[in-house]
Structures are given as C-alpha cells and as structure tokens.
C-alpha cells in the first residue's frame, strides 16, 4: 500500500504517463506539424505552389466542374459492401455540392454527394472529390496526397486507425489520462513555481531529465490542459454517440423539426428546378456581412438538394480575422436566390464552444500565435520524452542487477516513438520527392505509396531501436538514440536538397521570392537536422564520460 496521497498520485502519474505517453507524444508532434499543414501540402504538391486565392466564380468555374465530377474508385470500393447488388457506372442523382478554401490554401477543394441506388441504408451517400486550381479550374492529379492536411493532421487525432473509430478512442482516452497526469503532476510537486526556474544540465542524466521534465511540464501546463480538454470536447459526438445510437429516432425527429423551424428543407420536393446565379448570392452574402462590420471572403459554400425545388445554397464566411470558429451562414433558395435564413447569434454556450473550437483548430490569421502553438506542442513532446528518459535512468541499473528487461523495453519504445516518428515523417517527405509522377500499372496509388513509406520507415526505426538498446540491460546508455539522431540529421538535409533538385525551389529562390510556405518547411527540416547533430554529439560525449568513469585506474606497475 502507498503511504500517503502524494505517493498515490506519483504512482498514477508514472504508470499512466508511461503507458499512454507513447500515444501522446505522437499526438503532440503531429499536432505541431498540423499547425502548418497547408504549408506542408504546398511543399508536397509542387503544382499548388502559388498564392492563396479567394473562392472563385461558382457560375463560370465551379458549376461545370461539379457537373463533371464522379466518385473515384476508392469511394466506389468503400461503398460496394453497403449496397444490394452492383453499383451503377454513373451516378446521376446529386444530393449536394460543396467547396472549401482557406487563407493558407491556394487550391480549392470541391466535393459532391450522390444518392446510392439499392443502398441498404437509404441515407447512404457516395462522395466525389476534386482539388482544383481556382485560377483556371484545372484539376490536380487525384493520387496526390496532401501530406499535411490529409495525413499528418488526421494522424494526430485518429492515428489514421479508422476501423470502428478505434483510433479516436485511443487518442481520447490518452487525452483524458493526460488531464489526470497534469493534475497528479501538480499534486506531486509542492514547489511547482520553483521548478519553473530550475534546470541543472551539468548534473547527472537522471537529475537533468527530471529538471527538464518538470520545467517543460510547468511552462506549458495551461497549453497542455487546454488542448487535451478541447480535443475531448470537439470529438464528444464520437465518445458519446447518443444521437446515432440510443436516441436515433429522437435525433431524426429533431432534424425534421429543425428544418421546419429554420425554413431549410430537410427533404427534396421531387420537383426539378433550375438554379439561379450563385455568384449573385455570394455578393449579397458579402454585402450583409459588411453591413454587420464583418466584411470578408467566402470560406465554405454548399448546395443542398441540387436541381430540386427544395434546393438551397448555404454560404459561410471565412473566419480568418477572429479566433472563434464562426461562419455567419446565410442561406438562399437555390431556384430564386431569395434569402431564406441568416444564422442567428449563438447563445452564450454556443459562443464558448465556438471560441474553444476555434482556438484549438486555429483557422485564424495570426502567425506568431501559430508558432506559439508549435512551441507548445514541441514542449509537450519534450516533457513526455524526458519522462521516459528519467524512468529508464532511474531503473536501468536496478533492472540490470535483477536481470529484468523492463528498462530496455521502455527505452526501445521511447526511441521508436520519439526519433522513430521523425524518421518516418522525413522518410515520407523524401518518398514524396522520389516517387514518379505516374505510378506503373499494378502499383498502388502514389499517395498510398507515400503512406507505406511512412509506416515502413517507422518499422525500420523500431527494429533498430530494439536491436541497439541492448546496452540498457547492462545499465549503460543505448547507442540507438545517437544513431537515430544522426539519421534524422541526414534525412533532414536530404529532403530540402531533393526539393531543390526536383522542383528548382531552393532556399535562395523561395526566400528571395518571399514564398515562405516552402522556405519555412525547408528551414524547419534543416533546423531539426542541426539540433539532431547537436543531440547526437551530446549523447556521444555523455556515453564516453560514462565509460571513462566506469573504467578502473590502472596501477603504475601494469602500464
């Protein structure tokens, strides 16, 4: 039995932090990268390297593209098990169109939803998606993976493990336990403000790691608490799926009641109708926003019940000038262009939700705050990493005497998670520059190949970590840390060099042209490479000092 409350909290902090820290460090790292996910997309897709554009003309540019869109083979393969019989060759019954852009994303994302004949669930839809150049309407290749927004970003909240939403549940549980770890950490450390200013790098590894763990944990405590809490709030619908499980019937009735209350039709009328000028509706929406003192561009546009008398167009304002995630939606009757509804001001609870969600998702235009987000996320990684290292340093000699492999396993998993995920991310970006534009027949899609390279690089890093952490079982420092730091340094230089070779966009050119999305990505990787070299050097010196300290002094007569 533990002697007192503080010891109980220390036990909870240690073991829950150890068990779930491997998940949380992935969440923090890829969450940090996701702050600049659109910029990473531009690095990964050279065809998108131009300045962001406003939402283009619907009537002239977008509508012809919508009418030409059809679901991709991947969408058809996903939908086939949900249908009685084969899927049609061509989908004609359009239910919705939508287009989305941001102030950091030069390309326009367009999607269309179609009714699925003979679906087992009448609500089943199949979607088509296309990424286009808003200046010309030219489509980008369908197999180009948006590495930042399409992989790194979902990785940080779902681990890209979508089966039964298991990835969401793992991350959600880890976030909940992180809140517990933050509370127990505060209880454990009575002198929390003193530890804010205490770091002794020249002490033993164990003492230095504990100081750094406390320092990074205290400095970023509000950041860590806020993001863990708001992440749980954002995905509350998954963790508490009342609307689509226990109360499904009530949920469906609420949607119908809401449609009657708002005047926005829930179901199509079944009567064909032509569509009025959507461009005119956009101008009217912008005029109304300007009257409220909220002049701005369109961020999201959606057409419901396309080609039907009950069709309507919803236009939402891009919220780049405010933290709260508010769209100020205005809805028009599609056949006439008459305003049907303006979204009313949110309630007090709604405003709080908009603010917390917007602060977490950071769609606003504020570069300094974005970099603070990156710093906070990396401090979270440092806090967890130093916790791992402290755990190993504190126990490895004791485990070595007992013949236990516990410290070695933790150290190997720490290497796998911390340096291994960086190797995987850099390996993916290198694969992005090396893979051919058109994959050979019979090969997976280019984007799928990039994902395979990511997971393959991570598995190689894991195998190396377990191989090269054997000295930990003898109470020594594992060379895996230093070797993987050197690998990060090499990869961190290789990726920008390949970007230069394959696109011509070297740093002198991108900085000279003021094109910071690509220049920033290259500089971030090169900075990481420099830090990795310094870390590898520090680890080498510490390992040599350990060897020197443990070598017995030879007697003069045995020279």
C-alpha positions as CSV (number, residue, x, y, z in Angstrom):
1,X,0.0,0.0,0.0
2,X,1.2,3.5,-0.7
3,X,1.9,5.6,2.4
4,X,0.1,8.8,1.5
5,X,-1.9,10.8,-1.1
6,X,1.1,12.2,-2.8
7,X,2.7,8.8,-3.3
8,X,-0.6,7.6,-4.8
9,X,-0.6,10.5,-7.2
10,X,3.0,9.8,-8.1
11,X,2.1,6.2,-8.9
12,X,-0.8,7.3,-11.1
13,X,1.4,9.9,-12.8
14,X,4.2,7.5,-13.5
15,X,2.4,4.5,-14.8
16,X,-0.4,6.1,-16.7
17,X,2.1,8.6,-18.2
18,X,4.3,5.7,-19.2
19,X,1.5,3.6,-20.7
20,X,-0.1,6.4,-22.7
21,X,2.9,8.7,-23.2
22,X,3.8,6.9,-26.4
23,X,0.4,7.9,-27.9
24,X,0.5,11.4,-26.5
25,X,3.9,12.2,-28.0
26,X,2.6,11.2,-31.4
27,X,-0.4,13.5,-30.9
28,X,1.8,16.4,-29.8
29,X,4.3,16.1,-32.6
30,X,1.9,15.7,-35.5
31,X,-0.4,18.2,-33.9
32,X,2.6,20.7,-34.0
33,X,3.1,19.8,-37.7
34,X,-0.6,20.3,-38.3
35,X,-0.4,23.9,-37.3
36,X,1.2,24.4,-40.8
37,X,-0.5,21.5,-42.5
38,X,-1.4,23.6,-45.6
39,X,2.1,24.8,-46.0
40,X,3.3,21.2,-45.9
41,X,0.8,20.4,-48.6
42,X,2.3,23.0,-50.8
43,X,5.8,21.5,-50.2
44,X,4.5,18.1,-51.1
45,X,2.4,19.1,-54.2
46,X,4.6,21.5,-56.3
47,X,1.7,22.2,-58.6
48,X,0.0,24.0,-55.7
49,X,2.9,26.4,-55.1
50,X,1.1,29.7,-55.8
51,X,-0.5,32.4,-53.7
52,X,-3.9,31.6,-52.0
53,X,-6.9,32.7,-53.9
54,X,-10.4,33.7,-52.9
55,X,-13.4,31.5,-53.7
56,X,-13.8,31.6,-57.5
57,X,-16.9,32.2,-59.5
58,X,-19.5,29.4,-59.0
59,X,-21.4,30.1,-62.2
60,X,-18.4,30.2,-64.5
61,X,-15.8,28.0,-63.0
62,X,-17.2,25.7,-60.3
63,X,-20.5,24.6,-61.7
64,X,-19.1,22.9,-64.8
65,X,-16.6,21.0,-62.6
66,X,-19.4,19.9,-60.3
67,X,-21.4,18.6,-63.2
68,X,-18.4,16.6,-64.5
69,X,-17.4,15.0,-61.2
70,X,-17.9,11.3,-60.4
71,X,-16.7,9.2,-57.4
72,X,-13.2,7.9,-57.5
73,X,-12.5,4.1,-57.5
74,X,-11.6,4.2,-53.8
75,X,-15.0,5.7,-52.9
76,X,-16.7,3.0,-55.0
77,X,-14.8,0.3,-53.3
78,X,-15.8,1.6,-49.9
79,X,-19.5,1.9,-50.8
80,X,-19.9,-1.5,-52.6
81,X,-20.5,-3.5,-49.3
82,X,-23.2,-1.1,-48.4
83,X,-25.3,-1.8,-51.5
84,X,-27.6,-4.7,-52.5
85,X,-26.2,-5.5,-56.0
86,X,-23.7,-3.8,-58.2
87,X,-23.1,0.0,-58.2
88,X,-24.1,1.9,-61.3
89,X,-21.4,3.0,-63.8
90,X,-22.6,6.6,-63.5
91,X,-24.2,8.4,-60.6
92,X,-26.9,10.9,-61.7
93,X,-28.9,11.8,-58.6
94,X,-26.9,14.6,-57.0
95,X,-27.8,15.4,-53.4
96,X,-25.2,18.1,-52.5
97,X,-22.3,20.1,-53.8
98,X,-19.7,21.9,-51.7
99,X,-16.4,23.9,-52.0
100,X,-13.9,24.9,-49.3
101,X,-10.8,27.0,-49.2
102,X,-8.7,28.8,-46.6
103,X,-6.4,31.8,-46.5
104,X,-3.4,29.4,-46.3
105,X,-4.6,27.0,-49.0
106,X,-4.2,28.1,-52.7
107,X,-6.1,25.2,-54.1
108,X,-9.9,24.7,-53.9
109,X,-11.4,21.5,-52.5
110,X,-14.7,20.5,-54.1
111,X,-16.9,17.6,-53.2
112,X,-20.2,16.2,-54.4
113,X,-22.6,13.7,-52.7
114,X,-24.7,11.3,-54.7
115,X,-27.7,9.1,-53.8
116,X,-26.8,5.4,-53.9
117,X,-29.4,3.2,-55.6
118,X,-30.4,0.0,-53.7
119,X,-28.4,1.1,-50.6
120,X,-29.0,-1.0,-47.5
121,X,-29.5,2.3,-45.6
122,X,-31.5,4.9,-47.6
123,X,-29.3,7.7,-46.1
124,X,-26.1,6.2,-47.6
125,X,-24.3,8.6,-49.9
126,X,-21.2,8.3,-52.1
127,X,-18.9,11.2,-52.5
128,X,-16.7,12.6,-55.3
129,X,-13.9,14.9,-54.5
130,X,-11.6,17.1,-56.7
131,X,-8.8,19.5,-55.9
132,X,-8.5,22.3,-58.5
133,X,-6.5,25.4,-59.3
134,X,-9.1,28.2,-58.6
135,X,-7.4,30.4,-61.1
136,X,-8.1,28.1,-64.1
137,X,-10.3,25.3,-62.9
138,X,-7.5,22.8,-63.8
139,X,-7.7,19.6,-61.7
140,X,-4.7,18.4,-59.7
141,X,-3.9,14.7,-60.0
142,X,-6.2,12.6,-58.0
143,X,-3.4,10.5,-56.5
144,X,-1.6,13.4,-54.9
145,X,-1.6,13.0,-51.1
146,X,-2.0,16.2,-49.1
147,X,0.7,15.1,-46.7
148,X,0.0,17.9,-44.2
149,X,-3.8,18.2,-44.1
150,X,-4.5,14.7,-45.4
151,X,-2.1,12.6,-43.3
152,X,-0.2,14.4,-40.6
153,X,-3.3,16.3,-39.4
154,X,-5.6,13.2,-39.0
155,X,-2.8,11.2,-37.6
156,X,-2.7,13.5,-34.6
157,X,-6.3,12.9,-33.6
158,X,-7.1,9.4,-35.0
159,X,-3.8,7.7,-35.5
160,X,-5.3,7.0,-39.0
161,X,-6.9,3.9,-37.4
162,X,-10.5,4.4,-38.6
163,X,-11.9,0.9,-38.0
164,X,-14.8,1.3,-35.6
165,X,-13.3,4.7,-34.7
166,X,-10.7,2.9,-32.6
167,X,-8.0,5.5,-33.2
168,X,-10.3,8.2,-32.0
169,X,-11.0,6.3,-28.8
170,X,-7.3,5.6,-28.1
171,X,-6.4,9.3,-28.5
172,X,-9.4,10.3,-26.5
173,X,-8.5,8.0,-23.6
174,X,-4.9,9.2,-23.8
175,X,-6.1,12.9,-23.6
176,X,-8.3,12.1,-20.6
177,X,-5.4,10.4,-18.8
178,X,-3.3,13.4,-19.7
179,X,-5.6,15.6,-17.8
180,X,-5.2,13.2,-14.9
181,X,-1.4,13.3,-15.3
182,X,-1.4,17.1,-15.2
183,X,-3.4,17.1,-12.0
184,X,-1.3,14.4,-10.4
185,X,1.9,16.1,-11.5
186,X,0.8,19.4,-9.8
187,X,0.0,17.4,-6.6
188,X,3.4,15.6,-6.7
189,X,5.4,18.8,-7.0
190,X,4.9,21.0,-4.0
191,X,7.4,23.6,-5.2
192,X,5.9,23.9,-8.7
193,X,6.9,27.6,-9.1
194,X,10.5,26.9,-8.0
195,X,10.7,24.1,-10.5
196,X,9.7,26.5,-13.2
197,X,13.1,28.1,-13.0
198,X,15.2,25.1,-12.1
199,X,17.3,23.3,-14.7
200,X,20.7,21.8,-14.0
201,X,22.2,20.5,-17.3
202,X,25.6,19.6,-15.8
203,X,24.2,17.3,-13.2
204,X,23.6,13.6,-13.7
205,X,21.4,12.5,-16.6
206,X,18.7,11.4,-14.2
207,X,18.7,14.8,-12.4
208,X,18.8,16.8,-15.6
209,X,16.0,14.8,-17.2
210,X,13.8,15.3,-14.1
211,X,14.5,19.1,-14.1
212,X,13.7,19.3,-17.8
213,X,10.6,17.2,-17.4
214,X,9.3,19.5,-14.6
215,X,10.3,22.7,-16.5
216,X,8.6,21.8,-19.7
217,X,5.6,20.5,-17.9
218,X,5.1,23.6,-15.8
219,X,5.9,26.2,-18.5
220,X,3.3,24.7,-21.0
221,X,0.8,23.5,-18.3
222,X,-2.0,25.7,-19.5
223,X,-1.4,24.8,-23.1
224,X,-1.4,21.1,-22.4
225,X,-4.5,21.3,-20.3
226,X,-6.4,23.4,-22.8
227,X,-5.7,21.2,-25.8
228,X,-6.4,18.0,-24.1
229,X,-9.7,19.3,-22.8
230,X,-10.8,21.0,-26.1
231,X,-9.8,17.9,-28.1
232,X,-12.2,15.9,-26.0
233,X,-14.9,18.5,-26.5
234,X,-14.5,18.5,-30.2
235,X,-14.9,14.8,-30.5
236,X,-17.6,14.4,-27.9
237,X,-20.0,13.2,-30.5
238,X,-17.8,10.1,-31.1
239,X,-17.2,9.4,-27.4
240,X,-20.9,9.9,-26.5
241,X,-22.7,8.8,-29.7
242,X,-26.2,9.3,-28.3
243,X,-27.7,10.9,-31.4
244,X,-26.9,8.0,-33.7
245,X,-27.4,5.1,-31.2
246,X,-29.7,5.1,-28.2
247,X,-31.7,8.1,-29.4
248,X,-31.6,7.6,-33.1
249,X,-35.3,8.1,-33.6
250,X,-35.3,11.3,-31.5
251,X,-32.3,12.5,-33.4
252,X,-34.1,12.0,-36.7
253,X,-37.2,13.8,-35.5
254,X,-35.1,16.7,-34.2
255,X,-33.6,17.2,-37.7
256,X,-37.1,17.4,-39.2
257,X,-38.3,19.8,-36.5
258,X,-35.1,21.9,-37.0
259,X,-35.8,22.1,-40.8
260,X,-39.3,23.3,-40.1
261,X,-38.1,25.9,-37.6
262,X,-35.3,27.3,-39.8
263,X,-37.2,27.0,-43.1
264,X,-34.4,25.0,-44.7
265,X,-36.0,21.9,-46.3
266,X,-34.9,18.6,-44.8
267,X,-36.0,16.5,-47.8
268,X,-36.1,17.2,-51.6
269,X,-39.5,18.0,-53.1
270,X,-39.1,15.7,-56.1
271,X,-39.8,18.5,-58.5
272,X,-37.0,19.6,-60.8
273,X,-36.0,23.3,-60.7
274,X,-33.2,25.4,-62.3
275,X,-30.6,27.2,-60.2
276,X,-30.3,30.9,-60.0
277,X,-27.0,32.7,-60.1
278,X,-24.9,31.6,-57.1
279,X,-22.4,34.4,-57.8
280,X,-25.2,36.9,-57.1
281,X,-26.0,35.1,-53.8
282,X,-22.3,35.4,-52.8
283,X,-22.3,39.1,-53.5
284,X,-25.5,39.5,-51.4
285,X,-23.9,37.5,-48.5
286,X,-20.8,39.6,-48.6
287,X,-23.0,42.8,-48.6
288,X,-24.8,41.6,-45.5
289,X,-21.6,40.7,-43.7
290,X,-20.2,44.1,-44.5
291,X,-23.3,45.8,-43.0
292,X,-22.5,44.0,-39.8
293,X,-19.0,45.3,-39.8
294,X,-17.7,41.8,-40.7
295,X,-16.6,42.2,-44.4
296,X,-14.8,39.1,-45.5
297,X,-14.4,36.3,-48.1
298,X,-16.3,33.1,-48.5
299,X,-14.7,30.1,-46.8
300,X,-17.3,27.4,-47.4
301,X,-20.2,27.1,-49.9
302,X,-22.7,24.3,-50.1
303,X,-25.7,23.5,-52.3
304,X,-28.3,21.1,-50.8
305,X,-30.9,19.2,-52.9
306,X,-29.2,20.1,-56.2
307,X,-31.6,20.6,-59.1
308,X,-34.7,20.3,-56.9
309,X,-37.4,22.8,-56.0
310,X,-36.4,22.5,-52.3
311,X,-32.7,23.2,-53.1
312,X,-30.9,25.9,-51.1
313,X,-27.5,27.4,-51.1
314,X,-25.6,28.0,-47.8
315,X,-22.7,30.5,-47.8
316,X,-20.3,30.8,-44.9
317,X,-17.8,33.5,-44.1
318,X,-14.1,32.6,-43.8
319,X,-13.2,33.3,-40.2
320,X,-9.6,34.4,-40.7
321,X,-9.9,37.6,-38.7
322,X,-11.2,36.0,-35.4
323,X,-10.4,33.1,-33.1
324,X,-14.0,31.9,-32.7
325,X,-14.9,29.3,-35.3
326,X,-18.0,31.2,-36.6
327,X,-19.3,31.1,-40.2
328,X,-22.1,33.7,-40.2
329,X,-24.1,31.4,-42.5
330,X,-26.6,32.9,-44.9
331,X,-28.9,30.6,-46.8
332,X,-30.6,31.2,-50.1
333,X,-33.4,29.5,-52.1
334,X,-31.4,27.9,-55.0
335,X,-34.1,28.5,-57.6
336,X,-34.7,32.2,-56.9
337,X,-31.7,33.5,-54.9
338,X,-34.0,34.8,-52.2
339,X,-32.6,34.8,-48.7
340,X,-34.3,32.1,-46.6
341,X,-32.4,32.5,-43.4
342,X,-29.5,34.2,-41.7
343,X,-27.9,32.2,-38.8
344,X,-28.9,34.0,-35.6
345,X,-26.3,35.0,-33.0
346,X,-25.2,32.0,-30.9
347,X,-26.2,31.5,-27.3
348,X,-23.7,32.1,-24.5
349,X,-22.9,28.4,-24.5
350,X,-22.6,28.4,-28.3
351,X,-20.1,31.3,-28.2
352,X,-18.0,29.5,-25.7
353,X,-18.0,26.4,-27.9
354,X,-17.1,28.4,-31.0
355,X,-14.2,30.1,-29.2
356,X,-12.8,26.9,-27.7
357,X,-13.1,25.0,-31.0
358,X,-11.6,27.9,-33.0
359,X,-8.7,28.3,-30.5
360,X,-8.0,24.6,-30.9
361,X,-8.3,24.4,-34.7
362,X,-6.6,27.8,-35.3
363,X,-8.2,28.8,-38.6
364,X,-7.3,32.4,-37.8
365,X,-4.6,34.6,-39.5
366,X,-2.0,35.1,-36.7
367,X,1.5,33.8,-37.5
368,X,3.0,34.5,-34.1
369,X,0.3,32.6,-32.3
370,X,0.7,29.7,-34.7
371,X,4.4,29.5,-33.8
372,X,3.5,29.5,-30.1
373,X,1.2,26.6,-30.9
374,X,4.2,24.7,-32.4
375,X,6.4,25.6,-29.4
376,X,3.7,24.4,-27.0
377,X,3.3,21.1,-28.9
378,X,7.1,20.5,-29.0
379,X,7.3,21.3,-25.3
380,X,4.7,18.6,-24.8
381,X,7.0,16.2,-26.7
382,X,10.0,17.2,-24.6
383,X,8.0,16.8,-21.4
384,X,7.0,13.2,-22.3
385,X,10.4,12.4,-23.7
386,X,12.2,13.5,-20.6
387,X,9.7,11.5,-18.5
388,X,10.7,8.4,-20.5
389,X,14.4,9.0,-20.0
390,X,14.0,9.7,-16.3
391,X,12.1,6.4,-15.9
392,X,14.9,4.5,-17.7
393,X,17.8,6.3,-16.0
394,X,16.2,5.7,-12.5
395,X,15.7,2.0,-13.1
396,X,18.1,0.6,-15.6
397,X,20.9,-0.3,-13.1
398,X,18.5,-1.9,-10.7
399,X,16.9,-3.8,-13.6
400,X,20.4,-4.9,-14.9
401,X,21.2,-6.4,-11.4
402,X,17.8,-8.2,-11.4
403,X,18.1,-9.4,-14.9
404,X,14.9,-7.6,-15.9
405,X,14.4,-6.2,-19.4
406,X,11.8,-3.6,-18.4
407,X,14.0,-0.5,-18.7
408,X,15.4,-1.7,-22.0
409,X,11.8,-2.2,-23.4
410,X,10.8,1.3,-22.3
411,X,13.9,2.8,-23.8
412,X,13.4,1.0,-27.1
413,X,9.8,2.1,-27.3
414,X,10.9,5.6,-26.4
415,X,13.4,5.6,-29.3
416,X,10.8,4.2,-31.6
417,X,8.2,6.8,-30.7
418,X,10.4,9.9,-30.4
419,X,13.2,9.7,-33.0
420,X,11.4,7.0,-35.0
421,X,8.4,9.1,-35.8
422,X,10.7,11.9,-37.0
423,X,12.5,9.5,-39.3
424,X,9.1,8.3,-40.6
425,X,7.9,11.8,-41.3
426,X,11.1,12.7,-43.1
427,X,11.1,9.4,-44.9
428,X,7.6,10.2,-46.2
429,X,8.7,13.6,-47.5
430,X,11.7,12.1,-49.2
431,X,9.5,9.5,-50.8
432,X,7.2,12.3,-52.0
433,X,10.1,13.8,-53.9
434,X,11.4,10.5,-55.3
435,X,8.3,8.6,-56.4
436,X,7.4,9.0,-60.1
437,X,4.5,11.3,-61.0
438,X,2.7,8.4,-62.6
439,X,2.9,5.0,-60.9
440,X,3.4,1.9,-63.0
441,X,0.4,-0.3,-63.8
442,X,-0.5,-2.6,-61.0
443,X,1.2,-0.5,-58.3
444,X,-0.7,1.3,-55.5
445,X,-1.7,4.9,-55.9
446,X,1.1,7.4,-55.4
447,X,-0.4,8.7,-52.1
448,X,-0.8,5.1,-50.8
449,X,2.9,4.5,-51.6
450,X,3.9,7.6,-49.6
451,X,1.9,6.2,-46.6
452,X,3.6,2.8,-47.0
453,X,7.0,4.5,-47.0
454,X,6.0,6.3,-43.7
455,X,5.0,3.2,-41.9
456,X,7.9,1.2,-43.4
457,X,10.4,3.8,-42.2
458,X,8.8,3.7,-38.7
459,X,9.0,-0.1,-38.6
460,X,12.7,0.0,-39.6
461,X,13.3,2.6,-36.8
462,X,11.5,0.3,-34.3
463,X,13.6,-2.7,-35.3
464,X,16.8,-0.7,-35.0
465,X,15.7,0.7,-31.6
466,X,15.1,-2.8,-30.1
467,X,18.4,-4.0,-31.6
468,X,20.6,-1.2,-30.4
469,X,19.2,-0.7,-26.9
470,X,20.8,-3.9,-25.6
471,X,23.3,-1.9,-23.5
472,X,20.5,-0.7,-21.3
473,X,20.1,-4.2,-20.0
474,X,23.6,-3.7,-18.7
475,X,23.0,-0.3,-17.2
476,X,24.6,1.6,-20.0
477,X,23.3,4.3,-22.5
478,X,21.7,2.9,-25.6
479,X,23.5,3.9,-28.9
480,X,20.1,3.8,-30.7
481,X,19.4,7.4,-29.6
482,X,22.6,8.8,-31.1
483,X,22.4,6.8,-34.2
484,X,18.8,7.7,-34.9
485,X,19.6,11.4,-34.2
486,X,22.3,11.1,-36.9
487,X,19.7,9.5,-39.3
488,X,17.4,12.4,-38.6
489,X,20.2,14.9,-39.5
490,X,20.9,13.1,-42.8
491,X,17.2,12.9,-43.7
492,X,16.6,16.5,-42.6
493,X,19.2,17.7,-45.1
494,X,18.2,15.2,-47.9
495,X,14.6,16.3,-48.1
496,X,15.3,20.0,-48.8
497,X,18.0,19.0,-51.3
498,X,15.6,16.7,-53.1
499,X,13.0,19.5,-53.2
500,X,15.6,21.7,-54.8
501,X,16.7,19.1,-57.4
502,X,13.1,18.0,-58.3
503,X,11.4,21.4,-58.4
504,X,14.2,24.1,-58.6
505,X,12.8,25.7,-55.4
506,X,16.0,26.1,-53.4
507,X,16.1,28.3,-50.3
508,X,17.7,31.3,-52.0
509,X,14.9,31.3,-54.5
510,X,12.0,30.7,-52.1
511,X,13.3,33.2,-49.6
512,X,14.1,35.7,-52.3
513,X,10.6,35.5,-53.7
514,X,9.1,35.7,-50.2
515,X,7.4,32.3,-50.7
516,X,7.6,31.3,-47.0
517,X,5.4,28.1,-47.1
518,X,8.0,26.1,-48.9
519,X,11.0,28.1,-47.5
520,X,9.6,27.6,-44.0
521,X,9.3,23.8,-44.5
522,X,12.9,23.5,-45.7
523,X,14.2,25.7,-42.9
524,X,12.3,23.7,-40.3
525,X,13.8,20.5,-41.5
526,X,17.3,21.9,-41.7
527,X,17.0,23.4,-38.2
528,X,15.9,20.0,-37.0
529,X,18.9,18.4,-38.7
530,X,21.2,20.8,-36.8
531,X,19.6,20.1,-33.5
532,X,19.8,16.4,-34.2
533,X,23.6,16.7,-34.8
534,X,24.0,18.6,-31.5
535,X,22.0,16.0,-29.7
536,X,24.0,13.2,-31.2
537,X,27.2,14.9,-30.2
538,X,26.0,15.4,-26.6
539,X,24.9,11.8,-26.4
540,X,28.4,10.7,-27.6
541,X,30.2,12.8,-25.0
542,X,27.9,11.6,-22.2
543,X,28.5,8.0,-23.3
544,X,32.3,8.5,-23.4
545,X,32.2,10.1,-19.9
546,X,30.2,7.1,-18.6
547,X,32.8,4.7,-20.0
548,X,35.7,6.8,-18.5
549,X,34.0,7.0,-15.1
550,X,33.4,3.2,-15.0
551,X,37.0,2.3,-16.2
552,X,39.2,1.3,-13.2
553,X,42.5,3.2,-12.8
554,X,45.5,1.0,-13.8
555,X,48.3,0.6,-11.3
556,X,51.6,2.0,-12.3
557,X,53.3,-1.4,-12.4
558,X,50.8,-2.6,-15.0
559,X,51.4,0.1,-17.6
